[in-house]
Amino acid sequence: MRNIGMSFAEYERKVIGVRTIAGLRQKVEQGEYPHKAPIGYKNITKKDKKKVIIIDKERAFYIKRAFVLYDSGMYSLKTLTKQLNEEGFTNSKGNKIARSTVERILKNIFYTGVFEFDGITKENAQHPAIISKELFYRVQDRLMLIRV
């Protein structure tokens, strides 16, 4: 009897997982990002209970600045992180940002108004862009040069 009960519990857990993924995919199909927005954006709930992603004006400035400075070719990831920290860029907890955070920001296509989820790239996302796709891809090319 115990084994039967455990089998039902495992089956129910798997069904919940499948339904959760299906719900997330449905949000993606509607152009909604199914997770917490990255740094530079805010998740808010409107009066009609609809959840949207808006630009965090305070941090979006630093996001754009990071892309522009890195695109200039004058900064490495380390020096860019140092520069942004000196200018006052902090994470959501108010701490200085790490080099890995800057690298993650520079590699995140979300800032162009596009997002990727579960292998799906959603071009008509419902969040506003902070940077242009051209700037994003120039930075990606520069990041790839470092890896080679």
C-alpha positions in Angstrom: 0.0 0.0 0.0 2.9 2.4 0.8 4.4 1.8 -2.6 1.1 2.5 -4.3 0.8 5.7 -2.4 4.3 6.8 -3.3 3.7 6.0 -6.9 0.6 8.2 -7.0 2.5 11.0 -5.3 5.3 10.7 -7.9 2.8 10.7 -10.7 1.1 13.8 -9.3 4.4 15.6 -9.0 5.2 14.9 -12.7 1.8 16.1 -13.8 2.2 19.3 -11.9 5.6 19.8 -13.6 4.1 19.2 -17.0 1.3 21.7 -16.3 3.8 24.3 -15.0 5.9 24.1 -18.1 2.8 24.3 -20.3 1.7 27.4 -18.5 5.1 29.0 -18.9 5.1 28.2 -22.6 1.6 29.7 -23.0 2.9 33.0 -21.4 5.8 32.9 -23.8 3.5 32.5 -26.8 1.6 35.6 -25.7 4.9 37.5 -25.6 5.2 37.6 -21.8 8.5 36.9 -20.0 7.7 34.0 -17.6 10.4 35.0 -15.0 11.6 37.9 -12.9 12.9 40.6 -15.2 16.7 41.1 -15.3 18.5 44.1 -13.7 17.5 47.3 -15.6 13.8 46.3 -15.5 11.1 46.1 -12.9 8.2 43.7 -12.6 5.0 45.5 -11.7 1.3 44.6 -11.3 -1.1 47.0 -12.7 -4.4 47.9 -11.1 -6.2 45.4 -13.3 -3.9 42.7 -11.8 -2.0 42.3 -15.1 1.7 41.9 -14.6 4.1 43.9 -16.9 7.8 44.6 -17.2 8.9 48.2 -17.3 12.2 49.9 -17.5 13.9 50.7 -14.2 15.1 54.2 -15.2 17.8 54.3 -12.5 19.5 51.1 -13.5 18.7 51.2 -17.3 21.1 54.1 -17.6 23.9 51.9 -16.4 22.8 49.0 -18.7 23.0 51.2 -21.8 26.2 52.7 -20.5 27.8 49.3 -20.1 27.0 48.4 -23.7 28.2 51.7 -25.1 31.5 51.6 -23.1 32.2 48.0 -23.9 31.5 48.6 -27.6 34.0 51.5 -27.6 36.8 48.9 -27.3 38.4 50.9 -24.5 37.3 48.6 -21.7 37.8 45.0 -20.7 35.1 43.3 -18.6 37.2 44.0 -15.5 37.8 47.7 -16.2 34.2 48.1 -17.3 33.0 46.6 -14.0 35.3 48.9 -12.0 34.1 52.0 -14.0 30.4 51.1 -13.5 30.9 50.5 -9.8 32.7 53.9 -9.4 29.7 55.5 -11.2 27.3 54.0 -8.7 25.8 51.0 -10.4 24.5 48.6 -7.9 22.5 45.4 -7.9 18.9 45.2 -6.5 20.3 44.7 -3.0 22.4 47.9 -3.2 25.8 46.0 -3.5 28.5 46.6 -6.1 28.1 44.5 -9.2 30.5 41.7 -10.0 32.3 41.1 -13.3 30.2 38.0 -13.9 27.1 40.2 -13.6 28.4 42.6 -16.2 29.3 39.8 -18.5 25.8 38.3 -18.1 24.2 41.7 -18.8 26.3 42.1 -22.0 25.2 38.6 -23.2 21.5 39.0 -22.5 19.4 39.7 -25.6 16.5 40.7 -23.3 17.8 44.3 -23.4 16.9 44.5 -27.1 13.2 43.8 -26.5 13.6 40.1 -27.3 13.8 37.1 -25.0 14.7 33.5 -25.2 12.9 30.8 -23.2 13.3 27.0 -23.5 14.9 27.3 -26.9 12.3 29.7 -28.2 13.3 33.3 -29.3 10.4 35.7 -28.9 10.8 38.7 -31.1 7.5 40.4 -30.3 8.0 40.5 -26.5 5.9 42.9 -24.4 8.8 44.7 -22.7 10.6 47.8 -24.0 14.1 47.7 -25.3 16.9 49.5 -23.6 19.5 49.1 -26.4 19.3 48.5 -30.1 19.9 45.1 -31.7 22.8 46.6 -33.7 24.6 47.6 -30.5 23.9 44.3 -28.9 25.4 42.3 -31.8 28.4 44.6 -32.0 29.1 43.8 -28.3 28.6 40.1 -29.0 31.2 40.2 -31.8 33.6 42.0 -29.4 33.0 39.3 -26.7 33.6 36.5 -29.2 36.9 38.1 -30.2 38.1 37.8 -26.6 37.2 34.1 -26.5 39.1 33.2 -29.6 
